[in-house]
């Protein structure tokens, strides 16, 4: 799962940068916000099965939020290029969510 995430997120980042450039918009910040930094810091303190459980829980929650965000923008976004990017990436995000839900920890 982690290998798929690294590959797909790297590809998505390249596509997002292109979409943002074509849409003549500013790219979002690359640094984590406080919420996500705290999640990462919490994960860094865990080991073994405690890490696995926390990681999977965070991935499920994060992908649920991301799928909802991308669905909303794909359906009603105000920038055609970014709307297309959301539509294009949505199937990959849905696969990630399905995959992480099946992980046994």
Buried (B, 14 or more C-beta within 10 A) or exposed (E): EEEEBEEBEEEBEEEBEEBBEBBEEEEEEEEEEEEEEEBEEEEEEEEEEEBBEBBBEBBBEBBBEBBEEBBEBBEEBEBEBBBBBBBBBBEBBBEBBEBBEEEEE
